[in-house]
């Protein structure tokens, strides 16, 4: 009985310590998809930051469109974070980082900074474009291959000729996947910080700062290739990005952002504002 009593006491003590640690972590950090991110900016007590889900996308797009902000490219797969009121379940803000593309083959290798993958030249290729280049090379290899595909009786599945041709096709497919993987790994990516928004009644409470801080930290923690992060913002808010996160105005805009910048400028000019491109390396 004494041993049983001690065991119960130990279990209660361990459970108490566990809950105290859980509360401490909740106060100091955001646990996001298994990644613990330390909060550099305090949040209101009832606000938490969570990962985005598919059902967040349409709701966010509607708000962004209403605010005359870009409603496109919203995806829970793009490192989307949501600030949520735990009392009401209402979304009060959000931010995400999305890929702009990979460095183009015309990029001068001397323009790369090996330490942080910073790119001075802004020519980019999408993953689809790189896949098309690899497929073109594989097709050329296929045309140059002198091995004929078996015909007639030799094309029956149990013949040696068929097995050799089938194995050659499998080898070519595997080689294509390896080539694509190497091409993508050799090209640093550029990224865009987008959808930084807090609903008006929750502004000036540190929510926007916490969202940007967490989304940048998660980008680093998940070891995404490429640390150059761009954003489009109003000229009146540049100082906020500069002092808090080290952004600076960028004149060389990535080609993937050109349309968004031009459309945004047309809208902001009507509003008497200036839309600018900024960049930081994290």
N, C-alpha and C positions, 0 to 999 in steps of 0.2 A: 504493500500500500504506500509505503514511503517513497519507493522508487517511482511508482505511478504518479504520485503527487509532484515529484521533482520534474518528471517528464512533462507534465501538463504546464507547470510553471515555465519551463524552458520554451515550450511551444508558444505560450502567450507572450513571452518576452521577445522571441524572434519575430512573431507577428507584429508586435508593436514597433520594433525597429524597422521592419519592412515598410509599414505604412508611413512612418516618419521620413524614411528615405524617399518614398514615392512622392510625398508632399513637397520635399525639398527639391527634387528633380523637376516637379511641375512648376515650382516657383522660379527656378533658375534656367530651365531649358525647355526646348520643344523637342519631343520625340517624334521624328518624322520618317516613316518607313524604316524604322530600325536605326535611324541616325540621330544621335543626341546633339542638338545644336544649342549652344549657350546663348541666352538672351542678353544682348548688349543694350537693348532698349526696353524699359519696363512697360508693361501693358496694363490697361485697366483690369481690375480684378476679374470681371466676368468675361473677358475676351481671351480666346485661345486661337492659336494658329494651327491649322491642319492642312493635310494634303488635299488637293482638288480631286473631285470625282466627276464622272461623265455627266451627272445631272446638274453640275454647277455650270457647265459650258453655255447652255442656252440662256440661263438667267443672267449670267455675266454679259453675254453678247447683247442682250436687250438693253441693259443699263448703259453699256459703252456706246451703243448706237444712239440712244437718247441724249447722251452727253456730247454727241458729235465727235466721238473718239473711235479709233479703228476697232471694229468688232470682230475682225477676222483673225485666224490663227490661234484661237483659244482652244487649248487641249489640256486635259489632265495629265497627258503624257509629257508635257513641256515644262516639268518642274513647276507646276501651278500650286500656289499656296493661297489659302483662304483664311482671313480673320473672321471669326465667328463669335457672336454673342451667345454664350452658353446658356443664358436664361431664356432666350427666345428662339435660338437656333437660326437667327437671321445672319446673313452674310453682311459684314460691314466694310470689307475691303479685300483686295486681292492683288497679286503680282505673279509674274511668271518669267522664266528665261526660255527662249526658243532659239534653235539653231538657224543661223542665216545661210549656212552652206560651208563648203570646203574650199581651201585655197586652190585657185585655178592652176593649170599646168604651165601657164605663161608667167606665173609669179617668179620673180628673180629670187633664187635661194639666198642671195646675200641680204635680202630684205627681212629675213627671219631672225628673230632673237631666240636662240636656243633655250635660254633660261626660262622664258615665260610664254614662248610661242606667239609673241607679239608680231603682227603683220603690218608693215607699212603700206604695201600695195593692197588694194581692196578688191581685186578681181576674184570672184567666187564661182564655184560650180556646185550645183545641187548633187545629192547622192544619185538621183536618177540619171543625171548627165554623165557622171563618172561610170555608172553601170553601163550606159550606152557605149562609152568609149571602150570599156573592157569587152563588151559583147562584139564590137566591131573588130577588135583584135583577135578574139576567139574565132569569129567567122572567117577572117583572113587565114588563120591557122588551119581551119577546117578545109578551106578551098585549096590550100597548098598541100594538104595531106594526100599522098599518092595511094593510100589504101582505099580500095573500092568497097562499097557496101555490097554484101553478098546478094545474088539474084537467084531466081529459080529455086531448085531443091536446096541450094546452099543457104538460103534464107530461112530454112526451118530451124526452130529454136534449139534442136538437139545437135545441130552440126557444129563442127569446130569453127568454121568461118563465121557463123552467126555469133558464137560466144566471143570470138576475138573482136568483132565489130561492136558488140554490146559492151564489152569491157573498155574498149577505146572510147566509147561515148561516155561511160561513167567516169573514166579518168579525165576526160576533157571537161566535164561538168565540175568535178572536184577541183581541177586546176583553175577554172573560172572563178570559183568561190574563193580560192586562195589569193588569186590575183586581185580580186575586188577588196578583200580584207586588207591586203598589203597597201593598195592604193589609198584606201580610206585612212589607214593608220599613219601613212606618210604625210598626210595633209592636215595641218592644224585647222580648227574650225573657228569661225566668228559667231558671236552670240548676241542676241538682243534682249535687253530687259524691257519687258512690255507689260501692259495692263496694270500699271501701278495706279491704283485708285482706292480712295476711301470715301464712303458716303458722307455728305456734308455734316450731318449731326455728330459724327464721330471723329472729325478732324481735330488737329492740334492736341491729340492725346498720345502721340507716339506710335500709333498703329501703322502709318505709312513707313516710318523709319524701321520699325520692327519687321515689316514684311520684306522690305528691300534687303535689310541685313540678313534675314533668314534665307531668302532665296539665293543670295550671293554665296552665303556659307554652304548651303546645300549643294550648289554647283561645284564648289571646291571639294566638299566631302565625298561626292559621288564620282570624283576623279574624271570629270568630263574633259575631253581633249580640247585645248584652246582656252585661254584665260582672257582674251579681249572681249569685253562686253560693251555693247553700244546701247543707246536709248535715244528716243525722240522726246523732247520736252519743251515747254514754253521758256522763252528767254528769261522770264521773271522768276523761274524756279531753278535756274542753273546753280545759283549759290548754295541751295539746299543740297543738291547732289555733290557739289564740290566739297563742302565742309564735312559732310557726313560720310561720303563713300569714295572720295577721290576722283570723281568724274571731272572731265575738262571738255571744253568745246572742241569738236572735231570737224575739220573742213573736208577731209577725204571720206565721203559717205560710201559705205559698201553698196555695190550695185543692187543687192537684194532689198535695200531699204529705199531706193530712189523713188519708186512710185508712191510708197507710203508717205515719204517726206514731201513730195510735190503736192499730193492731194491734201495733206495736212496743212501745208503752207497756205493753200488757197482758202481753206476754212478759217484758219487762225488770222489771216490778214483781214478778213471781213470782221472778225471780232476785235481787231486792233492789237493783236498779239503777234509774236514772232515764234515760229517753230524752229528749233535748232537740233542738231545731232551732237551728242556727247559720248565720251568713251572713257572707260577705265580698264586697267589690267589688274586682275585679282590673283 
